[in-house]
Structure formats: C-alpha cells, structure tokens
Amino acid sequence: MILPPYPVDLTARLTANFTVAEVFHSDTADMRGICNFPEAEEIFDLRVEAATNLAVNVLQRIRIELARAVNVSSWYRSDDVNRAVKGASGSQHLYAEAADVWVVGLSAKELFDWIRSVSAIQFDQVIVEKRVDARGGKHEWVHVSHSDIAQQRRLALTSPTSGVFIQV
C-alpha cells in the first residue's frame, strides 16, 4: 500500500469491525503501484467521515443482524484507481460512500434481497454486480452505499452483465 504524504492511522476503527485500512485498501492500486488516498489531508478526513457513516449505518448493521463477517473488496477509490477499474465517473466509491461486499455463506443475490427487502437498513443504493474475469471465472458481489449529504433513495439495481443496470 502506497501511503500519502500526510500521517494516517490505518489501525483506527470506524466501528467495532471496520478500520481505516479497509477503506483505502485496493488490490488494483497495489498491483499497479497507485496511491489510493486523496491528495490532500483535508479530503482524507472527509472521506473517513463518509466511510464511518457507511460503516455505522450499513456495514456494521449487516454484520450484527446477520451475525456474519462482512468482507469488503472495494471501498474508497482514488480517481486513478476508479479509472483503472473502469468505474463510473460519479461513483460513490470516489467519496467513500460505497463499498463492494460479500458475506460467506450467502450468495450475492441472497445478500442483496436481504438488504433491500428484509432489513430496515437505510441505504442509498444496493446493486448485485457480476463479472467474468479473463480466465472465465465468475465473480459476484453487492455494491451498497449510504449518502451522508442526501436522503437515502433505497435504489435497488441488478447488473446481469458488467455495466448494465436494471432497477428492481
């Protein structure tokens, strides 16, 4: 992990189960030698605040209510990382308001359905996403977001193919 030019405490906890390190970790950034932190410390502080809101209002609640670990594959993305993964230009990942997650023992569809239909969690977006890698391996995860500056839309989408979204 390439660190920014300002001090960061990667061990700081957002909640009992989520840390600052998880917010800024990126396999893509590591593989490509990209710093996945905001350039300015003031922006870093804003992203940690947004990530804390997502952790408290969504991710920790999922963990508590399902009594299972929530695994994060993507949370904050710098502009460079977002371009590298071909993310949307207005992605909530750019603001640390979104995370791509999975839970052992649940399919992405089961987690998606539970978040949108069973839980009382206030989310902005929940999307079940799928991707086929270069070797033909299939990957699924749930993108979930929480906006700290707007009312939660509770927008539920599916993505049968990468980049195509259908409202549910």
HUQUIWO-V847806 format. One record per pair of residues at least 12 apart in sequence whose C-alpha atoms are under 10 Angstrom apart, sorted by the first residue. I is the first residue (numbers start at 1). GAP is how many residues later the second one is. Records with the same first field share a line. If there is no record, write none. Layout:
I: GAP  GAP
This chain:
1: 20  23  24  25  26  28  29  30  32  33  34  35  36
2: 23  27  28  31  32  33  34  35
3: 21  31  32  33  34
4: 31  32  33  34  35  36  37  40
5: 32  34  35  36
6: 31  33  34  35  38
7: 34
8: 12  13  29  33  36  37
9: 12
10: 12  13  14  15
13: 39
14: 34  35  37  38  39  40  41  42  46
15: 37  38  40  41  44  45
16: 39  40  44
17: 38  39  42  43  46  47  52  53
18: 33  34  37  38  41  42  52  53  54
19: 29  32  33  36
20: 28  31  32
22: 29  49  50  51  52  53  54
23: 13  14  24  25  28  29  32  49  50  51  52  53  54  70  73  75  76
24: 12  13  14  20  23  24  27  50  51  52  53  54  72
25: 12  47  48  49  50  51  52
26: 47  48  49  50  51  52  55
27: 46  47  54
28: 46  49  52  53  54  56  57
29: 48  49  51  52  53  55  56
30: 51
32: 48  49  52
34: 44  46  47  50
35: 42  43  45  46
36: 40  41  42  43  44  45  46
37: 39  40  41  42  44
38: 38  39  40  41  56  57
39: 39
43: 52
44: 51  52
46: 49  50
47: 29  46  47  48  49  50
48: 28  47  48  49
49: 46  47  48  99
50: 26  45  46  47  48  96  97  98  99
51: 24  25  42  44  45  46  47  48  94  95  96  97
52: 44  45  96
53: 43  44  92  93  94  95
54: 21  42  43  44  45  69  70  90  91  92  93  94
55: 42  43  44  90  91
56: 90
57: 64  65  66  88  89  91
58: 40  41  57  62  63  64  65  66  86  87  88
59: 12  13  40  42  62  85  86  87
61: 58  59  60
62: 41  49  52  53  57  59
63: 40
65: 54  56
66: 37  45  48  53
68: 35  36  37  38
69: 33  34  35
70: 30  31  32  33  34
71: 28  29  30  31  32  33  70
72: 27  28  29  30  31  69  70  71
73: 26  27  28  29  68  69  70
74: 19  22  24  25  26  27  69
75: 17  18  19  20  21  22  23  24  25  26  68  69  70
76: 15  16  17  18  19  20  21  22  23  24
77: 14  15  16  17  18  19  21  22
78: 15  16  17  18
79: 12  14  15
81: 13
82: 12
86: 77
87: 76
88: 75
92: 32  33  52  53  54  55
93: 50  51  52
95: 52
96: 49  50  51
97: 27  28  47  48  49  50  51
98: 25  26  27  28  45  46  47  48  49
99: 27  42  43  44  45  46  47
100: 26  27  28  29  40  41  42  43  44  45
101: 27  39  40  41  42  43
102: 38  39  40  41
103: 38  39
107: 21  33  34  35
108: 19  20  21  22  31  32  33  34  35
109: 18  19  20  31  32  33  49
110: 18  32
111: 15  17  30  31
112: 14  15  16  17  29  30  31  32  44  45  46
113: 13  14  15  43
115: 27  29  39  41
116: 38  39  40  41  52
117: 39
121: 25  33
122: 23  24  25  29  30  31  32
123: 21  22  23  24  28  29  30  31  32  33
124: 20  21  22  23  24  26  27  28  29  30  31  32
125: 17  18  19  20  21  22  27  28  29  30  31  32
126: 16  17  18  19  20  27  28  29  30  31  32
127: 14  15  16  17  18  28  29  30  31  32  38  39  40  41
128: 12  13  14  15  16  28  29  30  31  32  37
129: 12  13  14  28  29  30  31  32  33  34  35  36
130: 12  28  29  30  31  32  33
131: 28  29  30  31  32
132: 29  30
140: 19
142: 16
143: 13  14  15
144: 12
155: 12  13
156: 12
